[in-house]
Amino acid sequence: MLKEFKDFIMTGNVIDFAVAVIMAGALGAVINGFVSKIAMPLIGLVTGGASFSDQFWTPGDQVFATVAAAKEAGVAAVEYGAWIDTIISLLVVGFVMFLIVKAYNKTKTPPAPAAPAGPTDNQLLMEIRDALKK
């Protein structure tokens, strides 16, 4: 039983899947770093100078400089900038995965064309019958 389990685990598809999961985690970390450290500050520069991921809203009239200050005061803060940051990360990950799958599909060999279909048994029997009639 242990041998069958080991054979199942060590098949190529399971190993490929494990590698894909690990690579996806690493790719996600790289893309999150790109979005939060490079893309969002540039978007913030275009939209007003501050990092867009630091944008938040608090209910009421009290104004806080940072999300941490609002949380320390016990006020609920809606961190819409961080949410938009996450959405942009999702879009970038989706686009990169699309490009990877598209490139992978180009490397796959197309299926061999189907062999031409020969005559069926009935057609062969009819040919033999017709040949015997002559």
Secondary structure, DSSP 8 states (H G I E B T S, - for coil): -HHHHHHHHTSHHHHHHHHHHHHHHHHHHHHHHHIIIIIHHHHHHHHTSS-GGG--B-SSS---SSHHHHHHTT---B-HHHHHHHHHHHHHHHHHHHHHHHHHHHHS------------HHHHHHHHHHHHH-
